[in-house]
Amino acid sequence: MNAAFRQFATCASAVVGSSWTFIVATLLVIVWAATGPWFHYSDTWQLLINTSTTVVTFLMVFLIQNTQNRDAKAMQLKLDELLRAVKGARTGLVNLEMLSDEELAGLQKQFERLAKRESSNIELGEAPELRKSTADVVAVSLKHAAVHRKKKRETKTHSRNRH
């Protein structure tokens, strides 16, 4: 079932995203608008376009979301593979998408501080020493995030066991 839907969603997204589909949709709207006087701009005439566009939009949301989810997951896997393959890369950054919003915000602030420090160090010609300290800061950050998640899990488990 999933494979069939994936294949359908991929094909449908490719077709719907084409210029030909846009042209056909535009022509349908023009034809609908041109027939307004013939139908005396009746409620049925208006209901036709409203219902048609609502149904198409509703169905397209699911197709597009499925395709975007697959694309995002594929992109993430490619980036993870690059991090693993590049010698000297910080592989601890591979699973950042698993961090909470607060943990990501903290890590972002650290990278902003490091970027400021790096830009000033590059101006002074001191960048090589910074690379090691950047990796150390990120490693400590990720360890802290892991400990924080573990404590959260333990707290949840402990509170469940008490009830």
C-alpha positions in Angstrom: 0.0 0.0 0.0 2.8 2.5 1.0 4.8 1.7 -2.2 1.7 2.2 -4.4 0.9 5.5 -2.7 4.5 6.7 -2.9 4.6 5.9 -6.6 1.3 7.6 -7.2 2.3 10.7 -5.1 5.6 11.0 -7.0 3.9 10.8 -10.4 1.1 13.1 -9.4 3.4 15.7 -8.0 5.5 15.6 -11.2 2.4 16.0 -13.4 0.7 18.6 -11.2 3.9 20.6 -10.9 4.4 20.8 -14.7 3.7 23.9 -16.8 1.1 22.0 -18.8 -1.0 21.4 -15.8 -0.8 25.1 -14.9 -1.9 26.0 -18.5 -4.8 23.6 -18.4 -5.9 24.9 -15.0 -5.7 28.5 -16.2 -7.8 27.6 -19.3 -10.4 25.9 -17.1 -10.7 29.0 -15.0 -11.0 31.2 -18.1 -13.7 28.9 -19.6 -15.5 28.9 -16.3 -15.4 32.7 -16.1 -16.5 33.1 -19.7 -19.6 30.9 -19.1 -20.7 33.1 -16.2 -23.0 35.3 -18.3 -24.5 32.2 -20.0 -25.4 30.7 -16.6 -26.4 34.1 -15.2 -23.7 33.9 -12.6 -25.9 31.4 -10.7 -25.2 29.8 -7.4 -24.6 26.5 -9.2 -22.1 28.1 -11.5 -20.2 29.5 -8.5 -20.5 26.2 -6.6 -18.9 24.3 -9.4 -15.6 26.2 -9.2 -15.6 26.4 -5.4 -16.2 22.7 -5.0 -13.8 21.7 -7.7 -10.9 23.8 -6.3 -11.6 22.8 -2.7 -11.5 19.1 -3.5 -8.4 19.4 -5.7 -6.6 21.5 -3.1 -7.6 19.1 -0.3 -6.2 16.1 -2.1 -3.1 17.9 -3.3 -2.1 18.8 0.2 -1.6 15.1 1.0 0.3 14.4 -2.2 2.6 17.3 -1.8 3.2 16.6 1.9 4.1 13.0 1.1 6.6 14.1 -1.6 8.1 16.8 0.6 8.6 14.4 3.5 10.3 11.9 1.2 12.5 14.6 -0.3 13.4 16.0 3.2 14.3 12.5 4.5 16.4 11.7 1.4 18.2 15.0 1.7 18.9 14.4 5.4 20.3 11.0 4.7 22.6 12.4 2.0 23.9 15.0 4.4 24.4 12.4 7.1 26.4 10.3 4.7 28.5 13.3 3.8 29.2 14.0 7.4 30.2 10.4 8.0 32.4 10.2 4.8 34.3 13.4 5.2 37.5 12.9 7.3 37.5 15.3 10.2 33.8 16.1 10.0 31.9 16.2 13.3 29.8 13.1 13.1 28.0 14.1 16.3 26.0 16.6 14.2 24.4 13.7 12.2 21.2 13.4 14.4 20.6 17.1 15.1 17.0 16.7 13.9 16.3 14.6 17.0 17.1 17.4 19.4 14.4 19.4 21.1 13.7 23.0 20.0 15.5 24.3 23.1 18.5 22.2 22.5 18.7 23.3 18.8 18.3 27.0 19.9 21.2 26.5 22.4 23.4 24.9 19.7 22.5 27.7 17.3 23.6 30.3 19.8 26.9 28.5 20.3 27.5 28.4 16.5 26.7 32.1 16.3 29.3 32.8 19.0 31.8 30.6 17.2 31.1 32.3 13.9 31.8 35.7 15.4 35.0 34.4 17.1 36.1 32.6 13.9 35.6 35.7 11.7 37.7 37.8 14.1 40.3 35.0 14.3 40.5 34.7 10.5 41.2 38.4 10.3 44.0 37.8 12.8 45.2 34.7 11.0 44.4 32.3 13.9 41.8 30.0 12.3 43.6 26.6 12.7 43.4 26.7 16.5 39.8 27.5 16.3 38.8 24.4 14.5 39.7 22.2 17.4 37.9 24.4 19.9 34.8 24.5 17.7 34.7 20.7 17.6 35.1 20.5 21.3 32.3 23.0 22.0 29.9 21.1 19.7 30.9 17.7 21.2 30.3 19.0 24.8 27.0 20.5 23.6 25.8 17.3 22.1 26.8 15.4 25.2 24.9 17.8 27.4 21.8 17.4 25.1 22.0 13.7 25.4 22.3 13.8 29.2 19.3 16.2 29.3 17.2 13.8 27.1 18.2 10.9 29.3 17.2 12.7 32.5 13.8 13.6 30.9 13.2 9.9 30.0 14.2 8.8 33.5 11.9 11.4 35.0 9.0 10.2 32.8 9.7 6.6 33.7 9.9 7.4 37.4 6.7 9.3 37.4 4.9 6.5 35.5 6.2 3.9 38.0 4.9 5.9 40.9 1.3 6.1 39.6 
